[in-house]
Amino acid sequence: MQADGAITRAAEVPAAAGPGSGDPARQGDAAVLVGSLCDPELFAVVFRRHAPAVLQYVTRRIGAQAADDVVAETFLVAFRQRGSFRPDGRDCLPWLYGIATNLLGRSGDRTIHRPGRRGGRG
């Protein structure tokens, strides 16, 4: 079983068309996040867009075994804090990376995995 199987499958699910100005899958991240404040299901668009990249980022740091949990927690935090997202004209991937990085920094029980090195942090 691949560690990214669930995330990959979720990323392949087509986005449902939502209310408002067209297909949310074609809107920018800021518009989707704002829309998700009224229609929380729209947040799935952000997940489908960015979960594979966040998974790759986290996997490089801690390995595949713990990565799914951190990615899930990252999107849970992002969902809860979506009202605080400050759009700056870019997508929300840097914001998601920041959340994931903070979660990784807070976890003393996870081993940081860096290719080419043995052991834990280093």
C-alpha positions as CSV (number, residue, x, y, z in Angstrom):
1,M,0.0,0.0,0.0
2,Q,1.3,3.4,-0.9
3,A,1.3,6.1,1.7
4,D,-0.1,8.6,-0.7
5,G,-2.9,6.3,-2.0
6,A,-5.7,8.0,-0.1
7,I,-4.6,11.5,-1.0
8,T,-4.0,10.6,-4.6
9,R,-7.4,9.1,-4.9
10,A,-9.0,12.1,-3.3
11,A,-7.1,14.4,-5.7
12,E,-8.6,12.5,-8.7
13,V,-12.2,13.0,-7.6
14,P,-13.8,15.6,-9.9
15,A,-14.9,18.9,-8.2
16,A,-18.6,19.5,-7.9
17,A,-19.8,22.6,-9.4
18,G,-20.9,25.0,-6.6
19,P,-23.0,28.1,-6.4
20,G,-21.8,31.4,-7.5
21,S,-19.7,32.4,-10.5
22,G,-19.0,29.1,-12.2
23,D,-17.0,26.1,-11.4
24,P,-15.1,26.5,-8.1
25,A,-12.3,24.3,-9.5
26,R,-11.5,27.1,-12.0
27,Q,-11.5,29.8,-9.3
28,G,-8.4,31.0,-7.5
29,D,-7.6,29.7,-4.0
30,A,-8.7,32.9,-2.3
31,A,-12.1,32.8,-3.9
32,V,-12.5,29.2,-3.0
33,L,-11.5,29.8,0.6
34,V,-13.9,32.7,0.9
35,G,-16.7,30.7,-0.6
36,S,-15.9,27.8,1.7
37,L,-16.8,30.0,4.7
38,C,-20.5,29.8,3.5
39,D,-20.2,26.4,1.8
40,P,-17.6,24.3,3.7
41,E,-17.7,21.6,1.0
42,L,-15.8,24.0,-1.3
43,F,-12.7,23.5,0.8
44,A,-12.4,20.1,-1.0
45,V,-11.2,22.1,-4.0
46,V,-8.2,23.3,-2.1
47,F,-7.5,19.8,-0.9
48,R,-7.6,18.3,-4.4
49,R,-5.4,21.1,-5.7
50,H,-2.7,21.0,-3.1
51,A,-2.7,17.7,-1.1
52,P,-0.3,15.9,-3.5
53,A,2.3,18.8,-3.2
54,V,1.9,19.0,0.6
55,L,2.3,15.2,0.9
56,Q,5.5,15.3,-1.2
57,Y,6.8,18.1,1.0
58,V,6.0,16.3,4.3
59,T,7.2,12.9,3.0
60,R,10.7,14.4,2.2
61,R,11.0,15.5,5.8
62,I,9.6,12.7,7.9
63,G,9.2,9.7,5.5
64,A,6.1,8.1,4.1
65,Q,4.9,6.3,7.2
66,A,3.9,9.4,9.2
67,A,3.3,11.7,6.2
68,D,-0.4,11.0,5.7
69,D,-1.2,11.9,9.3
70,V,0.6,15.2,9.1
71,V,-1.0,16.1,5.7
72,A,-4.5,15.3,7.2
73,E,-3.7,17.5,10.2
74,T,-2.4,20.2,7.9
75,F,-5.7,20.4,6.0
76,L,-7.7,20.2,9.2
77,V,-5.8,23.2,10.6
78,A,-6.2,25.0,7.3
79,F,-9.9,24.3,7.2
80,R,-10.3,25.7,10.8
81,Q,-8.2,28.8,10.0
82,R,-9.4,29.4,6.5
83,G,-11.0,32.7,7.5
84,S,-7.6,34.0,8.4
85,F,-6.1,33.4,5.0
86,R,-4.7,36.6,3.5
87,P,-4.8,36.5,-0.2
88,D,-1.8,38.1,-1.9
89,G,-2.5,37.2,-5.4
90,R,-0.9,33.8,-5.2
91,D,-2.3,30.4,-4.4
92,C,-2.5,29.1,-0.9
93,L,0.2,26.5,-1.2
94,P,2.8,28.6,0.7
95,W,0.3,29.0,3.5
96,L,-0.3,25.2,3.6
97,Y,3.5,24.6,3.6
98,G,3.7,27.0,6.6
99,I,1.0,25.1,8.5
100,A,2.8,21.7,7.7
101,T,6.1,23.1,8.7
102,N,4.7,24.4,12.0
103,L,3.1,21.0,12.7
104,L,6.4,19.2,11.9
105,G,8.3,21.6,14.2
106,R,5.8,20.9,17.1
107,S,6.1,17.2,16.8
108,G,8.8,15.9,19.0
109,D,7.9,12.3,18.5
110,R,8.3,12.3,14.7
111,T,11.7,11.5,13.2
112,I,12.9,13.9,10.5
113,H,13.9,11.9,7.5
114,R,16.5,13.3,5.2
115,P,17.8,11.3,2.3
116,G,21.4,10.3,2.5
117,R,21.5,10.6,6.3
118,R,21.0,8.0,9.0
119,G,19.2,8.5,12.3
120,G,16.9,11.3,13.4
121,R,17.3,15.0,13.2
122,G,20.4,16.2,11.6
